[in-house]
């Protein structure tokens, strides 16, 4: 009986090919760095927003269109317009 590698079994459980992470930050360097880090060590797709209001709009639009929701949202706490608190 062959064993699956931990990463393979996790990928299959999470359906990574269709999964997305949302990064919410007004600092473009933070967004860029996180995107590169996530893409370099996983198969997740990465989306971004520059403030909390934009993030909520992205989540609501996905729900309205019937798309799969983000599996993780990484959000800065201090942003203009609407912060992460």
ChimeraX commands (.cxc) that place a marker at each C-alpha (Angstrom):
marker #1 position 0.00,0.00,0.00 radius 0.5
marker #1 position 1.53,3.32,-1.04 radius 0.5
marker #1 position 1.42,6.31,1.25 radius 0.5
marker #1 position 0.41,9.75,0.09 radius 0.5
marker #1 position 2.77,12.58,0.90 radius 0.5
marker #1 position 1.25,14.99,3.47 radius 0.5
marker #1 position 1.18,17.87,0.97 radius 0.5
marker #1 position -0.61,15.76,-1.65 radius 0.5
marker #1 position -3.31,14.66,0.76 radius 0.5
marker #1 position -3.80,18.21,2.04 radius 0.5
marker #1 position -4.00,19.56,-1.53 radius 0.5
marker #1 position -6.65,17.03,-2.45 radius 0.5
marker #1 position -8.73,17.71,0.66 radius 0.5
marker #1 position -8.66,21.48,0.17 radius 0.5
marker #1 position -9.10,21.40,-3.63 radius 0.5
marker #1 position -6.29,23.89,-3.93 radius 0.5
marker #1 position -6.64,24.33,-7.67 radius 0.5
marker #1 position -9.90,26.25,-7.09 radius 0.5
marker #1 position -9.02,27.89,-3.76 radius 0.5
marker #1 position -8.14,31.54,-3.29 radius 0.5
marker #1 position -6.66,33.63,-0.52 radius 0.5
marker #1 position -7.57,37.31,-0.12 radius 0.5
marker #1 position -4.89,39.72,1.10 radius 0.5
marker #1 position -6.21,43.06,2.37 radius 0.5
marker #1 position -3.61,45.76,2.94 radius 0.5
marker #1 position -3.09,49.36,1.83 radius 0.5
marker #1 position 0.70,48.90,1.68 radius 0.5
marker #1 position 1.49,47.58,-1.80 radius 0.5
marker #1 position 4.86,46.19,-0.68 radius 0.5
marker #1 position 3.12,44.03,1.96 radius 0.5
marker #1 position 0.63,42.74,-0.61 radius 0.5
marker #1 position 3.38,41.98,-3.12 radius 0.5
marker #1 position 5.55,40.21,-0.52 radius 0.5
marker #1 position 2.70,38.06,0.79 radius 0.5
marker #1 position 1.58,37.15,-2.74 radius 0.5
marker #1 position 5.10,36.05,-3.66 radius 0.5
marker #1 position 5.47,34.04,-0.45 radius 0.5
marker #1 position 2.14,32.26,-0.88 radius 0.5
marker #1 position 2.71,31.53,-4.58 radius 0.5
marker #1 position 6.22,30.22,-3.94 radius 0.5
marker #1 position 5.13,27.61,-1.40 radius 0.5
marker #1 position 1.59,26.67,-2.48 radius 0.5
marker #1 position -0.82,26.37,-5.39 radius 0.5
marker #1 position -3.32,28.85,-3.98 radius 0.5
marker #1 position -4.54,31.68,-6.15 radius 0.5
marker #1 position -4.14,35.07,-4.48 radius 0.5
marker #1 position -6.43,38.08,-4.75 radius 0.5
marker #1 position -5.97,41.47,-3.06 radius 0.5
marker #1 position -7.89,44.50,-1.84 radius 0.5
marker #1 position -6.55,47.81,-0.55 radius 0.5
marker #1 position -9.02,48.36,2.30 radius 0.5
marker #1 position -11.78,46.67,4.28 radius 0.5
marker #1 position -14.61,48.13,2.19 radius 0.5
marker #1 position -13.08,46.77,-1.01 radius 0.5
marker #1 position -12.59,43.38,0.67 radius 0.5
marker #1 position -16.24,43.20,1.72 radius 0.5
marker #1 position -17.28,44.12,-1.81 radius 0.5
marker #1 position -15.12,41.31,-3.23 radius 0.5
marker #1 position -16.59,38.77,-0.80 radius 0.5
marker #1 position -20.17,39.92,-1.48 radius 0.5
marker #1 position -19.63,39.86,-5.26 radius 0.5
marker #1 position -18.31,36.29,-5.08 radius 0.5
marker #1 position -21.35,35.28,-3.04 radius 0.5
marker #1 position -23.71,37.02,-5.48 radius 0.5
marker #1 position -22.06,35.32,-8.48 radius 0.5
marker #1 position -22.10,31.92,-6.75 radius 0.5
marker #1 position -18.31,31.58,-6.72 radius 0.5
marker #1 position -16.44,29.67,-4.06 radius 0.5
marker #1 position -15.52,31.91,-1.11 radius 0.5
marker #1 position -11.95,32.67,-0.06 radius 0.5
marker #1 position -10.47,29.98,2.15 radius 0.5
marker #1 position -8.38,32.54,4.02 radius 0.5
marker #1 position -8.41,36.33,4.39 radius 0.5
marker #1 position -5.24,38.01,5.63 radius 0.5
marker #1 position -6.14,41.54,6.71 radius 0.5
marker #1 position -4.20,44.53,7.98 radius 0.5
marker #1 position -5.75,46.15,11.05 radius 0.5
marker #1 position -4.98,49.78,10.20 radius 0.5
marker #1 position -6.13,50.95,6.76 radius 0.5
marker #1 position -7.93,53.96,5.25 radius 0.5
marker #1 position -11.66,53.94,4.44 radius 0.5
marker #1 position -12.37,50.79,6.50 radius 0.5
marker #1 position -9.79,48.96,8.57 radius 0.5
marker #1 position -9.61,45.34,9.63 radius 0.5
marker #1 position -11.12,45.80,13.09 radius 0.5
marker link #1:1,2 radius 0.2
marker link #1:2,3 radius 0.2
marker link #1:3,4 radius 0.2
marker link #1:4,5 radius 0.2
marker link #1:5,6 radius 0.2
marker link #1:6,7 radius 0.2
marker link #1:7,8 radius 0.2
marker link #1:8,9 radius 0.2
marker link #1:9,10 radius 0.2
marker link #1:10,11 radius 0.2
marker link #1:11,12 radius 0.2
marker link #1:12,13 radius 0.2
marker link #1:13,14 radius 0.2
marker link #1:14,15 radius 0.2
marker link #1:15,16 radius 0.2
marker link #1:16,17 radius 0.2
marker link #1:17,18 radius 0.2
marker link #1:18,19 radius 0.2
marker link #1:19,20 radius 0.2
marker link #1:20,21 radius 0.2
marker link #1:21,22 radius 0.2
marker link #1:22,23 radius 0.2
marker link #1:23,24 radius 0.2
marker link #1:24,25 radius 0.2
marker link #1:25,26 radius 0.2
marker link #1:26,27 radius 0.2
marker link #1:27,28 radius 0.2
marker link #1:28,29 radius 0.2
marker link #1:29,30 radius 0.2
marker link #1:30,31 radius 0.2
marker link #1:31,32 radius 0.2
marker link #1:32,33 radius 0.2
marker link #1:33,34 radius 0.2
marker link #1:34,35 radius 0.2
marker link #1:35,36 radius 0.2
marker link #1:36,37 radius 0.2
marker link #1:37,38 radius 0.2
marker link #1:38,39 radius 0.2
marker link #1:39,40 radius 0.2
marker link #1:40,41 radius 0.2
marker link #1:41,42 radius 0.2
marker link #1:42,43 radius 0.2
marker link #1:43,44 radius 0.2
marker link #1:44,45 radius 0.2
marker link #1:45,46 radius 0.2
marker link #1:46,47 radius 0.2
marker link #1:47,48 radius 0.2
marker link #1:48,49 radius 0.2
marker link #1:49,50 radius 0.2
marker link #1:50,51 radius 0.2
marker link #1:51,52 radius 0.2
marker link #1:52,53 radius 0.2
marker link #1:53,54 radius 0.2
marker link #1:54,55 radius 0.2
marker link #1:55,56 radius 0.2
marker link #1:56,57 radius 0.2
marker link #1:57,58 radius 0.2
marker link #1:58,59 radius 0.2
marker link #1:59,60 radius 0.2
marker link #1:60,61 radius 0.2
marker link #1:61,62 radius 0.2
marker link #1:62,63 radius 0.2
marker link #1:63,64 radius 0.2
marker link #1:64,65 radius 0.2
marker link #1:65,66 radius 0.2
marker link #1:66,67 radius 0.2
marker link #1:67,68 radius 0.2
marker link #1:68,69 radius 0.2
marker link #1:69,70 radius 0.2
marker link #1:70,71 radius 0.2
marker link #1:71,72 radius 0.2
marker link #1:72,73 radius 0.2
marker link #1:73,74 radius 0.2
marker link #1:74,75 radius 0.2
marker link #1:75,76 radius 0.2
marker link #1:76,77 radius 0.2
marker link #1:77,78 radius 0.2
marker link #1:78,79 radius 0.2
marker link #1:79,80 radius 0.2
marker link #1:80,81 radius 0.2
marker link #1:81,82 radius 0.2
marker link #1:82,83 radius 0.2
marker link #1:83,84 radius 0.2
marker link #1:84,85 radius 0.2
view
